[in-house]
Amino acid sequence: RGSFVDPDSSSWTYTADYGDGAGPQPLTPTAGQLKLSHVYAAAGDYTVVLAVTDDKGATGTAQVVVSVTDTAPEATLKAAPATVAVGEQVMLAGSFTDKATGDTHTATWTVGGKQVTGALAEHNGKGTLALPYTFTKPGLYQVSVTVADNHGARTTADTANGRKVQVLVLDRDASLTGAGRLTVPAGACKVNAECAKQDGTASFTVTAHYPGKGKGRAPTGNVAYTAPGFDLKDASFTVLSAADGTAIARGTGQVKGAGTVTFEITATDTGAGKTDRLHLVVWDAKGTLVYDNQPTGAPAPLSGVLRVAG
């Protein structure tokens, strides 16, 4: 707000220059008060100048520096393909908005820990993000994108539709085989309250590999997993990936009390003389978690052996 004193004049005109290049703008008093209001398109320090000119042509001015801070852009990721083959190009995509319509932006993608600069198209505070990417090695890759503006404000997106964005990259040379026993804690089974109370020992066997060329794209094999109050059976595989001693296998099966389920096995072959590890996670047809043999997320150590190739 502004004010002035001028006892020898009876009328005045007013201008406000908000310092963002538009120059002086006419200002009309509101209820007898000088109220200055302005929305800035970008962050920065702006010198605001109020000028009052009386009916004799004399002008008085006052100024103040306004520091406009920046809000971070908001970024959104699109869901990536769940599985791709080694050497297959995928398009990672997203979008962003920024209330500061005058800012410019850059996009940096992180794919499996590797940072890559992606393409960006923007106009008036909105933009799209795109990164064509070719995976050269099997494995499970976490994907995120960071959008930064020219003032250093930034935000990172790593989920789509409430789930982490990740891509499972497979090679048809992958194989997994093993058997053993492992300890599971109470709470691993979530089919019902009684099942959740039980802890003890689980036993499993698993074998999975891709058939020869021309014999189908899905892995063949089977998995059997039995734990207190929980039994996964009639399982078949939909995808298998293996790299650096770790295999990830996904498929479908049957669980009493949960019906048809989907599962994911993460098997770690640690090498001779070391303890191998297995993590089994199971969801029902609605996507609700019904079993997790290691709720902390770390694959459970086992008594037995796993062999991973690929």
C-alpha positions in Angstrom: 0.0 0.0 0.0 1.1 3.6 -0.6 0.3 7.0 0.8 1.3 10.6 0.3 1.0 14.1 1.7 0.4 17.2 -0.6 -1.4 20.1 1.1 -1.2 22.6 -1.9 -2.9 20.4 -4.5 -6.4 19.1 -5.0 -6.0 16.3 -7.6 -3.5 13.7 -8.5 -2.7 10.8 -10.9 -0.9 7.6 -9.9 1.2 5.0 -11.5 2.9 1.8 -10.3 5.9 0.2 -12.0 6.3 -3.3 -10.7 9.8 -3.7 -12.1 9.2 -6.6 -14.4 9.6 -4.7 -17.7 6.0 -3.7 -18.3 6.7 -0.1 -17.3 4.5 2.3 -15.2 0.8 1.2 -15.0 -2.1 3.6 -14.1 -3.3 3.1 -10.6 -6.8 3.9 -9.4 -7.4 4.5 -5.6 -9.7 2.0 -3.9 -11.9 3.4 -1.2 -9.5 6.3 -0.9 -6.4 4.1 -0.5 -3.5 3.3 -2.9 -3.4 -0.5 -3.1 -0.7 -2.1 -5.3 -1.3 -5.7 -6.4 0.7 -7.7 -8.9 1.4 -11.4 -9.9 5.0 -12.1 -11.0 5.7 -14.7 -13.6 9.1 -15.7 -12.4 11.3 -15.5 -9.3 13.7 -12.6 -8.7 14.2 -9.3 -7.0 11.9 -6.5 -8.4 12.0 -2.8 -7.6 8.4 -1.5 -7.3 8.0 2.3 -7.8 4.9 4.3 -6.9 4.6 7.7 -8.5 2.1 10.4 -7.6 1.8 13.5 -9.8 -0.2 16.5 -8.7 -2.3 18.9 -10.8 0.7 21.2 -11.2 2.9 18.5 -12.7 5.1 17.8 -9.7 5.8 14.1 -9.1 6.9 12.3 -5.9 8.0 8.7 -5.9 8.6 5.9 -3.4 10.1 2.5 -4.0 10.5 -0.9 -2.4 12.3 -4.1 -3.4 10.2 -7.2 -3.5 11.9 -10.6 -3.4 9.8 -13.2 -5.3 10.6 -16.8 -4.3 10.0 -19.7 -6.6 7.7 -22.7 -6.1 9.0 -26.0 -7.4 7.4 -27.5 -10.5 5.1 -30.5 -10.1 6.1 -33.6 -12.1 4.1 -36.6 -13.0 5.3 -39.9 -14.5 3.4 -42.2 -16.9 3.5 -45.9 -16.2 6.4 -47.6 -18.0 6.2 -51.0 -19.7 6.3 -53.7 -17.0 8.7 -55.9 -18.9 11.0 -55.4 -22.0 13.6 -57.5 -23.6 17.3 -56.6 -23.7 18.0 -54.4 -26.7 14.3 -53.2 -27.0 13.8 -49.5 -26.9 11.0 -48.1 -24.7 9.7 -44.6 -24.3 9.7 -43.2 -20.8 7.3 -40.3 -20.5 5.8 -37.8 -18.1 4.6 -34.2 -17.7 5.0 -31.2 -15.4 3.4 -27.9 -14.5 4.9 -24.8 -12.9 2.9 -21.9 -11.4 5.8 -19.6 -12.4 4.9 -19.4 -16.1 8.1 -17.5 -17.0 10.5 -20.2 -15.9 12.5 -22.5 -18.1 13.1 -26.2 -17.2 15.4 -29.2 -17.6 14.6 -32.9 -17.1 17.0 -35.5 -15.7 16.0 -39.1 -15.7 17.4 -41.7 -13.3 17.2 -45.3 -14.7 18.7 -47.9 -12.5 21.0 -45.4 -10.8 22.2 -43.9 -14.1 21.4 -40.3 -14.8 20.3 -39.3 -18.4 19.1 -35.9 -19.7 15.8 -36.2 -21.4 13.8 -34.2 -24.0 11.4 -31.5 -22.8 8.8 -29.4 -24.5 7.1 -26.6 -22.6 4.8 -23.6 -23.0 3.3 -21.2 -20.4 4.2 -23.3 -17.3 3.3 -26.7 -18.7 5.4 -29.3 -20.4 5.9 -32.9 -21.5 8.8 -35.2 -20.8 10.2 -38.0 -23.0 13.2 -40.3 -22.9 13.7 -43.1 -25.5 15.8 -45.7 -23.6 17.3 -49.0 -24.6 18.2 -51.4 -21.9 21.4 -53.4 -22.5 21.4 -55.7 -19.5 18.8 -57.8 -17.7 17.5 -56.7 -14.3 14.9 -54.7 -12.4 15.4 -50.9 -13.1 13.8 -48.2 -10.9 12.8 -45.1 -12.9 12.4 -41.5 -11.8 12.6 -38.0 -13.3 13.7 -34.7 -11.8 12.4 -31.5 -13.2 14.3 -28.3 -12.3 13.6 -24.7 -13.2 16.2 -22.0 -14.0 16.1 -20.8 -10.3 17.1 -24.1 -8.8 13.7 -25.3 -7.6 13.2 -28.9 -8.4 11.0 -31.9 -7.8 11.3 -35.6 -8.4 8.6 -38.1 -9.5 9.1 -41.9 -9.2 5.5 -43.2 -9.0 2.6 -43.6 -11.5 -0.9 -44.4 -10.3 0.4 -44.8 -6.7 3.1 -47.4 -7.6 6.8 -47.1 -8.1 7.8 -47.0 -11.7 10.1 -49.8 -12.6 11.0 -51.9 -15.7 11.9 -55.6 -15.6 14.4 -56.3 -18.4 14.7 -59.9 -19.5 17.0 -62.0 -21.5 15.8 -65.4 -22.8 19.0 -67.1 -21.6 17.8 -66.7 -18.0 17.2 -69.7 -15.7 16.4 -70.3 -12.1 16.4 -73.5 -10.1 16.6 -74.3 -6.4 15.1 -75.8 -3.2 15.3 -75.1 0.5 13.8 -74.0 3.7 13.6 -70.6 5.4 12.2 -69.0 8.5 9.2 -66.7 8.1 7.9 -64.3 10.8 4.4 -63.8 12.1 2.6 -61.4 9.8 4.1 -62.8 6.6 0.7 -64.3 5.7 -2.1 -61.8 5.3 -4.9 -64.1 3.9 -6.7 -63.9 7.2 -6.2 -63.0 10.9 -5.5 -66.6 11.9 -2.9 -67.1 9.2 -1.2 -63.8 10.2 -0.5 -65.1 13.7 1.6 -68.0 12.5 5.3 -68.1 12.1 7.7 -71.0 11.5 9.5 -72.6 8.5 8.6 -72.5 4.9 9.8 -74.9 2.2 10.0 -74.4 -1.5 11.2 -75.7 -4.8 11.5 -73.7 -8.0 12.6 -74.1 -11.5 12.2 -71.7 -14.4 13.7 -71.2 -17.8 12.8 -70.1 -21.3 12.1 -72.7 -23.9 14.0 -72.9 -27.1 13.5 -70.5 -30.0 10.1 -70.8 -31.6 8.6 -72.6 -28.5 6.8 -69.7 -26.9 7.8 -66.5 -25.1 6.8 -67.4 -21.5 9.1 -69.2 -19.2 8.4 -72.8 -18.4 8.8 -74.5 -15.0 7.0 -74.6 -11.7 7.2 -73.4 -8.1 5.8 -74.9 -4.9 5.9 -72.9 -1.6 4.4 -74.1 1.7 4.5 -72.1 4.9 2.4 -72.2 8.1 -1.2 -71.4 7.0 -0.1 -70.6 3.4 0.3 -72.8 0.3 1.1 -71.5 -3.2 0.3 -74.1 -5.9 -0.6 -74.6 -9.5 1.9 -71.8 -10.4 3.1 -70.8 -13.8 5.5 -68.2 -14.9 4.9 -65.1 -17.1 8.4 -63.6 -17.1 11.9 -64.3 -15.8 14.9 -62.0 -15.6 18.4 -62.7 -14.3 21.6 -60.8 -13.9 24.6 -60.7 -11.5 23.3 -63.7 -9.5 19.8 -62.3 -8.9 16.7 -63.6 -10.7 13.2 -62.1 -10.6 10.4 -64.4 -11.7 6.7 -63.4 -11.9 3.7 -65.6 -12.5 0.2 -66.7 -11.4 -1.0 -69.4 -9.1 -3.6 -70.5 -6.5 -3.7 -69.9 -2.8 -6.5 -71.2 -0.5 -8.5 -68.4 0.8 -7.2 -65.9 -1.8 -8.0 -67.7 -5.1 -6.0 -66.8 -8.2 -3.0 -64.8 -7.3 0.0 -63.2 -8.9 3.5 -63.6 -7.4 7.0 -62.3 -7.6 10.1 -64.2 -6.5 13.4 -62.5 -6.0 16.1 -65.2 -5.8 19.8 -64.4 -5.0 22.5 -66.9 -5.7 25.3 -65.6 -3.5 27.9 -68.1 -4.7 29.7 -71.1 -3.2 30.0 -71.1 0.6 27.6 -68.2 1.1 23.9 -68.2 2.1 21.4 -67.8 -0.8 18.3 -65.7 -0.3 14.7 -65.8 -1.4 11.9 -63.2 -1.3 8.3 -64.1 -2.2 5.5 -61.6 -2.5 1.9 -62.5 -3.5 -1.1 -60.4 -4.4 -4.7 -61.4 -4.9 -6.8 -60.6 -8.0 -7.6 -57.1 -6.6 -3.9 -56.3 -6.1 -4.1 -56.7 -2.3 -1.0 -58.0 -0.7 -1.7 -61.5 0.8 1.8 -62.8 1.5 5.3 -61.4 2.0 7.9 -63.8 3.6 10.2 -60.9 4.5 8.1 -57.7 5.3 11.3 -55.7 5.8 11.9 -56.1 2.1 15.3 -57.9 2.3 15.4 -61.4 0.8 15.3 -64.0 3.5 18.4 -66.3 4.1 17.6 -70.0 3.4 18.9 -73.4 4.1 19.3 -74.9 0.7 20.6 -73.8 -2.7 19.6 -71.5 -5.5 21.2 -71.4 -8.9 20.8 -68.4 -11.2 22.0 -68.1 -14.7 21.7 -65.4 -17.4 
